[in-house]
Amino acid sequence: MPTYLLEIGTEELPADHVPEAQDRLKNLMSEYLTQSNVPFEEIQTFGTPRRLSCIVKGLAPLQSTIKKKVKGPKVQSSFDDKGNALPPAVGFAQKQGLTVDRLTREEVGGVEFLVADVTIEGRPSKEVLQEVVPKAIGGLSGERLMRWGNYDLKFSRPIRWLVSLLDSDELTITLDFLKSGRESFGNRVLAPGKVAIDSPANYVQKLREAKVLVDPAERRSLIEKQVAEAAASVSGQPRQLKGALLNEVTNILEWPHAVVGEFGKEYLELPDTLIETIMVHHQRYFPVERTNGAATGNKLLPYFIAVANNDRAEATAKIKQGNERVIKARLADGRFFYFDDQKTRLSQRKDALEQLTFQEGLGSYMKKTERMVKAGRALSDALKLEAKYLVCLERTLELCKLDLVSNLVRELPELQGYVGSWYASQEQEPPEVVAAISSHYAPRSQDDPIPQDTTGKLAAVVDKLDNMVGLYALGRRPTGSSDPYALRRQAQGLIDILLDGLPDYAINVTALMMLLMDEVKPLLEKKRGFDPSKALLDLTEFLMQRARVKLNEKGFKREVIDAVASNMNILENLPDALIRCRTLEGLINEDSQMTLIRAGVRVANILSDQSPDTVNPALFDNDSEKTLWEALNTKVVAKQGGALKLPATQDQYRAMLDLLKTIVPEINAFFDNVLVNDPDLAKKNNRHGLLHSINKNFAALGDFRKLQPLLP
């Protein structure tokens, strides 16, 4: 079975584009070959900053032969009275490459049609590849696609060469201005010349000989090994050896070589996060920490590890020297700003914060701070927070944005929050406030956890909601893959905090959103198209979607989530929604409870929003309805002590369900023996009222109609 190799040689691609383009190339080639009826065994993809490639293994030499029936025109309109073929029959036959006498007839729905039995012989796969490969290359999407020269082709970076081989033979692919061959290129520094590829089988090895590791997994593994060994050589261990930094470094070079650099110990008086941010975000270095880090204080050692694209021994010293010179300059700047900023107290920066715009149309960061403080007070009152949390939350919201006007954050925006926390600590603010100023931005990325401190979690809820309400009011909503304000991440962070971090705090998100919208209304009333009601509705739906996804990730079935969400606004009390989901999920997972669920579904199904909720026992004329009414009052209402007070605990919800289970026989007997929708309107309404009295107990957990698909 033939093997096909495609390599797309480019100028340096963005690091985050390489893995995405690899996946896209694999999917497109698989999709186009499948659509073209060309069987294959597997597709393997590779990627470096200068190339994207794929190897298709087990490729069939020919397309699969296809036999199919094609329905044509009606027989009635295809022939005249004498049986001569009319244009519809002739045209259909010609289109299928047949004569009219080779057409057959089939009856469909009582109408007879002409049918053509068509056989499409498979073409050589190489011909198909010449058609689909240019389409696959053109379909590789990316951000900010570019054109170059006088060509119409768009790609993330200019394409400079193409390699296209079917086994050892060149398979010519023409792409606008380029014609493929078998010549690739080696490492730009270590082996800059052309590399002739003999066949797909030796593609990886040929490029390895030219100082290019085309397999990202191999590069990643080598980087991890080299960085760990380099850190051990200075009696330390690497930080950031997982996640975003490793991914980026893997995709910005082709031949990794770790080099240890050193900086002055005097810089260790700076916070670890400051040093680490300069190394990671600006230089793509791996920090080195002590093997047995201290419980408090600095953990970093005065070393860093740079990964170069050059392993020549004579170059290592220069690489080390150049990187040390850069990091020392950056650390010197950071050190100056860190100590210079502390000459001005945080609270003295309010005037500067008034001059810093939050978003055009939403005022300054000082206005945002005032909104957050007001929302924080409302949240504290609603939750009846303990005094220490109440005071610390308000102080955090007053101070948490003041570091945005510091010189250090202007130089290193990634440090917002951290800088305010350091300066607040120096100014002897309470430890809870110090921690919350830093943590309220979390989660800052996909790999970042939610805040670990209660004050930080509460401040994060207020801050994220203010951001989302303001931006939705401005109409700055995520669209497709575009989310410039990271609203999806903020929304997910908010839901994570509420469900994972604050399960004991019944925060009414809807009420906070309405309060914050009232605060931004005066700023936007004259803005064209401003519709606060629609903005709140859209934001509610946006958050609801993420809450549903989160609950589903926690293991709850979609039907369970729908049942709970149908009977409550889950944003008004997410912890209660979580308890209800957990209670219903537990019920469904017990086979012995299916009779109760079935009864709940049966009761809910017959009721409507207009069903009356009053009961007149004097109208009962059937023993089954009398028995059910008595059972409800004696076995449920009396033992429960009246209606269940919401929100309830999981034990209380379960206890109510256990009581309802005791009247399941009476519910079933009622449906078996009583005509609920009696022609007599008074009887019908009374029976609906009886069922409504039962259903309000089920409805305290959710809409049981949504659980019907789960019944066996």
ZAMARGU-4260 file (C-alpha; in steps of 0.2 Angstrom, whole numbers, plus 5000, padded with zeros to 4 digits):
<rodrens>
0) 5000/5000/5000 | 5007/5017/4995 | 5012/5030/5008 | 5011/5049/5004 | 5021/5063/5011
5) 5016/5082/5011 | 5027/5095/5018 | 5022/5114/5018 | 5038/5124/5021 | 5035/5142/5028
10) 5043/5157/5036 | 5042/5156/5055 | 5024/5152/5061 | 5017/5158/5077 | 5020/5146/5091
15) 5001/5143/5095 | 4997/5141/5077 | 5008/5125/5075 | 4998/5112/5085 | 4981/5119/5079
20) 4987/5118/5060 | 4993/5101/5063 | 4976/5095/5069 | 4967/5105/5055 | 4979/5097/5042
25) 4975/5079/5048 | 4956/5083/5049 | 4956/5090/5031 | 4966/5077/5023 | 4955/5063/5032
30) 4939/5072/5027 | 4944/5075/5008 | 4951/5057/5006 | 4935/5050/5014 | 4924/5060/5003
35) 4934/5055/4988 | 4932/5037/4992 | 4951/5034/4994 | 4954/5022/5009 | 4969/5024/5020
40) 4975/5017/5037 | 4981/5032/5046 | 4987/5050/5045 | 5002/5056/5055 | 5006/5075/5056
45) 5021/5084/5061 | 5025/5103/5064 | 5039/5115/5068 | 5040/5134/5066 | 5045/5132/5048
50) 5035/5117/5042 | 5019/5108/5043 | 5018/5090/5036 | 5008/5074/5036 | 5011/5056/5031
55) 4996/5046/5025 | 5000/5028/5027 | 4991/5013/5019 | 4984/5023/5005 | 4974/5013/4993
60) 4981/5014/4975 | 4963/5017/4968 | 4947/5025/4973 | 4934/5013/4978 | 4922/5009/4964
65) 4905/5015/4968 | 4888/5008/4962 | 4873/5018/4965 | 4855/5021/4959 | 4850/5038/4953
70) 4832/5043/4953 | 4827/5052/4937 | 4811/5060/4931 | 4793/5053/4932 | 4790/5039/4919
75) 4773/5048/4914 | 4783/5064/4909 | 4797/5054/4900 | 4788/5046/4886 | 4774/5051/4873
80) 4759/5040/4869 | 4769/5030/4857 | 4783/5026/4869 | 4795/5037/4862 | 4808/5045/4874
85) 4805/5064/4878 | 4818/5076/4882 | 4817/5073/4901 | 4822/5055/4899 | 4835/5058/4885
90) 4843/5072/4896 | 4843/5061/4911 | 4851/5046/4902 | 4864/5057/4894 | 4869/5065/4911
95) 4872/5048/4918 | 4882/5042/4903 | 4869/5030/4897 | 4856/5027/4884 | 4837/5028/4887
100) 4835/5009/4885 | 4847/5005/4899 | 4836/5015/4912 | 4825/5005/4923 | 4809/5009/4932
105) 4805/5010/4951 | 4789/5014/4960 | 4791/5027/4974 | 4776/5032/4984 | 4764/5026/4971
110) 4773/5035/4957 | 4784/5027/4944 | 4801/5035/4941 | 4816/5031/4929 | 4831/5025/4938
115) 4849/5024/4932 | 4861/5010/4938 | 4877/5020/4939 | 4895/5013/4941 | 4909/5025/4945
120) 4926/5017/4942 | 4939/5022/4954 | 4953/5033/4948 | 4971/5032/4953 | 4974/5039/4971
125) 4988/5050/4965 | 4976/5060/4954 | 4964/5062/4968 | 4978/5068/4979 | 4983/5081/4966
130) 4965/5088/4968 | 4963/5087/4987 | 4980/5093/4993 | 4978/5111/4987 | 4961/5112/4995
135) 4968/5105/5011 | 4982/5118/5011 | 4970/5132/5007 | 4958/5126/5021 | 4972/5128/5035
140) 4964/5143/5045 | 4973/5154/5056 | 4972/5172/5064 | 4977/5186/5053 | 4980/5177/5037
145) 4992/5186/5025 | 4995/5187/5006 | 5012/5190/4999 | 5019/5195/4982 | 5006/5196/4969
150) 4998/5180/4974 | 4980/5177/4979 | 4984/5163/4991 | 4982/5167/5010 | 4991/5158/5024
155) 4997/5162/5041 | 5015/5165/5035 | 5022/5165/5017 | 5024/5147/5010 | 5042/5145/5003
160) 5042/5126/4997 | 5032/5110/4995 | 5037/5092/4997 | 5025/5080/4989 | 5030/5061/4987
165) 5020/5046/4984 | 5032/5032/4990 | 5049/5037/4982 | 5041/5046/4967 | 5037/5065/4966
170) 5019/5069/4965 | 5017/5086/4958 | 5006/5098/4967 | 5004/5115/4960 | 4999/5129/4972
175) 4997/5146/4964 | 5015/5150/4961 | 5023/5135/4969 | 5027/5118/4961 | 5031/5104/4973
180) 5047/5093/4973 | 5057/5082/4985 | 5068/5096/4992 | 5065/5102/5010 | 5077/5113/5021
185) 5087/5110/5036 | 5089/5120/5052 | 5091/5138/5047 | 5107/5140/5058 | 5115/5123/5059
190) 5111/5115/5042 | 5103/5129/5031 | 5104/5120/5014 | 5092/5109/5005 | 5088/5092/5010
195) 5083/5079/4997 | 5069/5067/5004 | 5070/5050/4996 | 5053/5044/5003 | 5041/5046/5017
200) 5049/5032/5026 | 5065/5042/5029 | 5057/5059/5030 | 5060/5061/5049 | 5077/5054/5049
205) 5083/5064/5034 | 5077/5080/5043 | 5085/5074/5060 | 5102/5073/5051 | 5099/5091/5045
210) 5096/5096/5064 | 5077/5097/5063 | 5066/5087/5074 | 5049/5087/5065 | 5039/5078/5079
215) 5033/5090/5092 | 5032/5076/5105 | 5050/5071/5102 | 5055/5090/5104 | 5044/5092/5120
220) 5052/5076/5128 | 5069/5082/5124 | 5066/5099/5131 | 5059/5092/5147 | 5074/5080/5149
225) 5087/5094/5145 | 5079/5107/5156 | 5078/5095/5171 | 5096/5090/5169 | 5102/5108/5167
230) 5092/5113/5183 | 5100/5098/5192 | 5117/5104/5187 | 5115/5119/5198 | 5107/5109/5212
235) 5089/5115/5208 | 5074/5110/5199 | 5064/5118/5185 | 5048/5128/5187 | 5035/5130/5173
240) 5040/5113/5165 | 5022/5109/5161 | 5009/5120/5152 | 5010/5135/5142 | 5028/5139/5143
245) 5033/5121/5138 | 5021/5122/5123 | 5027/5138/5117 | 5046/5134/5118 | 5042/5117/5109
250) 5035/5126/5095 | 5047/5140/5093 | 5062/5130/5088 | 5067/5114/5079 | 5083/5108/5087
255) 5082/5111/5106 | 5097/5114/5117 | 5096/5120/5135 | 5108/5132/5142 | 5110/5137/5160
260) 5112/5156/5164 | 5115/5165/5180 | 5110/5182/5187 | 5115/5192/5202 | 5110/5186/5219
265) 5105/5203/5224 | 5089/5201/5213 | 5083/5187/5224 | 5077/5201/5236 | 5063/5204/5223
270) 5047/5193/5225 | 5048/5176/5216 | 5033/5180/5205 | 5041/5196/5198 | 5057/5187/5194
275) 5047/5172/5186 | 5036/5184/5176 | 5051/5193/5168 | 5059/5176/5164 | 5043/5167/5157
280) 5033/5180/5149 | 5046/5191/5142 | 5061/5179/5139 | 5053/5161/5138 | 5066/5155/5151
285) 5063/5141/5164 | 5066/5147/5182 | 5076/5136/5193 | 5070/5134/5212 | 5078/5126/5227
290) 5076/5107/5227 | 5069/5108/5245 | 5060/5125/5244 | 5058/5135/5260 | 5041/5136/5267
295) 5041/5155/5266 | 5052/5167/5257 | 5060/5166/5241 | 5062/5148/5233 | 5071/5153/5217
300) 5089/5151/5214 | 5099/5164/5204 | 5099/5154/5188 | 5088/5152/5173 | 5087/5140/5158
305) 5086/5146/5140 | 5082/5134/5126 | 5091/5138/5110 | 5090/5132/5093 | 5108/5129/5092
310) 5119/5116/5100 | 5136/5120/5094 | 5149/5120/5108 | 5157/5136/5102 | 5140/5145/5102
315) 5134/5140/5119 | 5145/5152/5128 | 5139/5167/5117 | 5121/5161/5120 | 5123/5161/5139
320) 5132/5178/5139 | 5118/5186/5128 | 5104/5179/5138 | 5112/5184/5154 | 5114/5202/5148
325) 5096/5203/5143 | 5089/5196/5159 | 5100/5207/5170 | 5094/5222/5162 | 5076/5217/5164
330) 5078/5212/5182 | 5087/5229/5185 | 5072/5238/5178 | 5060/5227/5188 | 5070/5231/5204
335) 5070/5250/5201 | 5051/5250/5198 | 5047/5239/5213 | 5056/5250/5226 | 5052/5266/5217
340) 5033/5263/5217 | 5033/5260/5236 | 5037/5278/5239 | 5019/5281/5235 | 5006/5272/5246
345) 4992/5263/5237 | 4978/5274/5244 | 4987/5289/5237 | 4985/5283/5219 | 4966/5286/5218
350) 4968/5302/5208 | 4979/5293/5195 | 4966/5279/5195 | 4953/5292/5190 | 4963/5296/5175
355) 4964/5278/5169 | 4950/5273/5158 | 4942/5256/5161 | 4932/5255/5145 | 4927/5269/5134
360) 4909/5272/5139 | 4911/5265/5156 | 4921/5278/5164 | 4937/5276/5174 | 4944/5263/5185
365) 4939/5274/5199 | 4921/5273/5193 | 4923/5254/5192 | 4930/5253/5210 | 4915/5263/5216
370) 4903/5251/5207 | 4912/5236/5215 | 4912/5243/5232 | 4894/5246/5231 | 4891/5228/5224
375) 4902/5221/5238 | 4892/5230/5251 | 4876/5223/5244 | 4883/5205/5243 | 4889/5207/5261
380) 4872/5212/5267 | 4863/5198/5257 | 4875/5184/5264 | 4875/5192/5281 | 4894/5190/5281
385) 4905/5189/5297 | 4912/5206/5302 | 4930/5200/5297 | 4925/5195/5279 | 4913/5211/5277
390) 4927/5223/5282 | 4941/5214/5272 | 4930/5212/5256 | 4926/5231/5256 | 4945/5235/5259
395) 4950/5223/5245 | 4938/5231/5233 | 4944/5248/5237 | 4962/5244/5234 | 4963/5230/5221
400) 4964/5241/5206 | 4976/5254/5212 | 4992/5245/5206 | 4986/5247/5188 | 4993/5265/5189
405) 5010/5259/5197 | 5026/5259/5186 | 5029/5241/5188 | 5012/5236/5181 | 5014/5248/5167
410) 5030/5239/5163 | 5024/5221/5167 | 5005/5221/5165 | 5005/5202/5169 | 5008/5207/5187
415) 4992/5216/5190 | 4986/5210/5207 | 5002/5203/5213 | 5010/5221/5213 | 4995/5228/5223
420) 4997/5213/5235 | 5015/5216/5238 | 5013/5234/5241 | 4998/5231/5253 | 5009/5220/5263
425) 5022/5233/5265 | 5009/5245/5271 | 5003/5233/5284 | 4986/5229/5277 | 4977/5214/5284
430) 4984/5197/5278 | 4966/5193/5271 | 4966/5209/5261 | 4984/5206/5255 | 4980/5189/5248
435) 4963/5194/5240 | 4971/5208/5230 | 4982/5196/5222 | 4970/5181/5220 | 4954/5190/5214
440) 4960/5190/5196 | 4961/5171/5197 | 4959/5160/5187 | 4970/5170/5175 | 4972/5156/5163
445) 4966/5139/5159 | 4979/5131/5170 | 4977/5143/5184 | 4966/5137/5199 | 4952/5148/5207
450) 4956/5159/5222 | 4960/5149/5238 | 4955/5162/5250 | 4936/5167/5254 | 4939/5186/5253
455) 4948/5183/5236 | 4933/5172/5229 | 4920/5185/5234 | 4930/5199/5227 | 4933/5189/5211
460) 4914/5187/5209 | 4911/5205/5210 | 4925/5210/5199 | 4921/5197/5185 | 4902/5201/5185
465) 4906/5220/5184 | 4917/5217/5169 | 4904/5206/5160 | 4889/5217/5164 | 4898/5232/5158
470) 4905/5224/5142 | 4888/5216/5138 | 4880/5233/5140 | 4892/5240/5128 | 4888/5226/5116
475) 4906/5219/5117 | 4900/5200/5117 | 4910/5185/5111 | 4907/5180/5093 | 4912/5164/5086
480) 4930/5161/5090 | 4933/5180/5094 | 4933/5184/5112 | 4945/5199/5114 | 4940/5203/5132
485) 4941/5185/5138 | 4923/5185/5143 | 4922/5166/5141 | 4936/5163/5153 | 4929/5176/5166
490) 4912/5167/5165 | 4919/5150/5167 | 4930/5157/5181 | 4915/5164/5190 | 4905/5148/5188
495) 4920/5138/5195 | 4921/5149/5210 | 4903/5149/5214 | 4901/5130/5213 | 4918/5124/5218
500) 4925/5138/5229 | 4909/5145/5238 | 4897/5130/5239 | 4891/5137/5256 | 4887/5155/5250
505) 4870/5157/5241 | 4876/5171/5230 | 4862/5179/5220 | 4871/5182/5203 | 4855/5189/5195
510) 4853/5202/5209 | 4871/5207/5207 | 4870/5209/5189 | 4854/5220/5190 | 4863/5231/5203
515) 4878/5233/5192 | 4868/5237/5177 | 4858/5250/5186 | 4876/5258/5190 | 4881/5258/5172
520) 4864/5264/5165 | 4868/5283/5168 | 4884/5281/5158 | 4876/5273/5143 | 4858/5280/5142
525) 4863/5291/5127 | 4872/5277/5118 | 4864/5272/5103 | 4857/5254/5104 | 4859/5253/5122
530) 4846/5240/5129 | 4849/5235/5147 | 4836/5222/5147 | 4842/5213/5132 | 4860/5215/5138
535) 4855/5206/5155 | 4845/5193/5146 | 4860/5189/5134 | 4872/5189/5149 | 4860/5177/5159
540) 4859/5165/5144 | 4878/5166/5142 | 4881/5162/5161 | 4867/5149/5161 | 4876/5139/5147
545) 4892/5138/5156 | 4883/5133/5172 | 4875/5119/5163 | 4891/5113/5156 | 4899/5114/5173
550) 4886/5104/5181 | 4887/5091/5167 | 4906/5090/5170 | 4902/5086/5188 | 4893/5070/5182
555) 4875/5076/5182 | 4864/5070/5167 | 4857/5083/5155 | 4840/5078/5160 | 4843/5081/5178
560) 4851/5098/5175 | 4836/5102/5164 | 4824/5097/5177 | 4832/5108/5190 | 4834/5123/5179
565) 4816/5122/5173 | 4810/5126/5190 | 4822/5139/5196 | 4834/5152/5191 | 4850/5143/5195
570) 4860/5159/5194 | 4850/5165/5210 | 4857/5151/5220 | 4870/5139/5211 | 4874/5130/5227
575) 4855/5125/5229 | 4855/5120/5211 | 4870/5109/5214 | 4861/5101/5229 | 4845/5098/5219
580) 4855/5090/5205 | 4865/5079/5217 | 4848/5073/5225 | 4840/5069/5209 | 4855/5060/5202
585) 4856/5050/5217 | 4837/5046/5215 | 4840/5040/5197 | 4854/5029/5201 | 4844/5019/5213
590) 4833/5006/5204 | 4822/5005/5219 | 4817/5024/5216 | 4810/5022/5199 | 4792/5020/5204
595) 4794/5037/5213 | 4801/5045/5198 | 4788/5037/5187 | 4774/5044/5199 | 4782/5061/5199
600) 4783/5061/5180 | 4765/5055/5179 | 4759/5069/5190 | 4768/5083/5182 | 4764/5078/5164
605) 4745/5080/5166 | 4747/5098/5174 | 4749/5114/5165 | 4754/5132/5170 | 4735/5136/5171
610) 4731/5121/5183 | 4722/5127/5198 | 4730/5124/5215 | 4715/5124/5227 | 4706/5108/5233
615) 4688/5106/5240 | 4687/5089/5248 | 4668/5090/5247 | 4669/5088/5228 | 4677/5071/5229
620) 4666/5057/5223 | 4679/5043/5221 | 4687/5033/5234 | 4704/5034/5226 | 4704/5053/5226
625) 4698/5053/5244 | 4712/5041/5249 | 4725/5051/5240 | 4720/5067/5248 | 4721/5059/5265
630) 4737/5050/5262 | 4745/5067/5256 | 4740/5076/5272 | 4744/5062/5284 | 4760/5054/5277
635) 4768/5069/5269 | 4761/5086/5275 | 4759/5082/5293 | 4776/5072/5295 | 4785/5086/5285
640) 4777/5100/5296 | 4770/5109/5281 | 4778/5114/5265 | 4797/5112/5263 | 4806/5128/5266
645) 4817/5132/5251 | 4832/5132/5249 | 4834/5115/5258 | 4848/5104/5262 | 4851/5088/5253
650) 4845/5078/5268 | 4829/5088/5269 | 4826/5086/5250 | 4829/5067/5252 | 4818/5066/5267
655) 4804/5074/5257 | 4806/5061/5243 | 4805/5047/5255 | 4789/5054/5262 | 4782/5055/5244
660) 4787/5038/5240 | 4775/5032/5254 | 4760/5038/5244 | 4765/5031/5227 | 4752/5017/5228
665) 4739/5030/5231 | 4745/5040/5216 | 4744/5025/5205 | 4727/5020/5211 | 4721/5038/5208
670) 4726/5037/5190 | 4719/5020/5187 | 4702/5024/5194 | 4699/5042/5192 | 4696/5052/5176
675) 4706/5067/5180 | 4700/5078/5165 | 4682/5075/5169 | 4669/5084/5158 | 4663/5092/5174
680) 4674/5107/5175 | 4672/5108/5194 | 4678/5090/5196 | 4692/5093/5184 | 4699/5108/5192
685) 4697/5100/5209 | 4707/5085/5204 | 4720/5096/5196 | 4721/5105/5212 | 4724/5089/5221
690) 4738/5084/5209 | 4745/5101/5210 | 4747/5099/5229 | 4757/5084/5226 | 4767/5091/5212
695) 4773/5106/5222 | 4783/5094/5233 | 4791/5086/5217 | 4793/5103/5210 | 4803/5109/5225
700) 4817/5098/5217 | 4813/5101/5199 | 4802/5098/5184 | 4800/5079/5184 | 4793/5079/5166
705) 4811/5082/5161 | 4816/5065/5169 | 4805/5055/5158 | 4818/5050/5145 | 4828/5042/5159
710) 4814/5030/5164 | 4817/5012/5158
</rodrens>
